[in-house]
Amino acid sequence: HTPQYEMLRSLVGSEMCIRDSFINDAGGSLCELEDPKLFKLLSANTLIIYIKTSKENERALIERAKETPKPMYYNPVFFQSSIQNYLAENNLEYAAEISPDSFVSWVFPKLIEDRLKKYSTIANKYGCTIQSDDLHSCSSANDVIDLISRAL
């Protein structure tokens, strides 16, 4: 089999293996660390690619998260501010009164809005950006490589 076939065949979860290298979806939470030294280290050893979603896919992601909340990592400043805002909007006195699922459904759109700015900033400084629709339209590993090459 060709290396491109092997790369596509090995797509498992959020990792895609390419011979001696791999593509790892580090997850959206990485931006929450706000650590320039970490971003610099990553960019020296990897290619950081922001896969920018369409507004339609963004809305679908938000709706899915509202319907099926999952644990998330929050930047502590964002988290504290969000907790205070949620308490005020829902006339609650303290955090123990908060329903975790309700909070996640409420905060997720705000988190996405905050993260999209961070993703863009990180990609502009340390990597590149490709569009999710362009990536979705790729039919081979070479198409993906060409897409990324054009973004660099």
Disulfide bonds with the S-S distance in Angstrom:
none
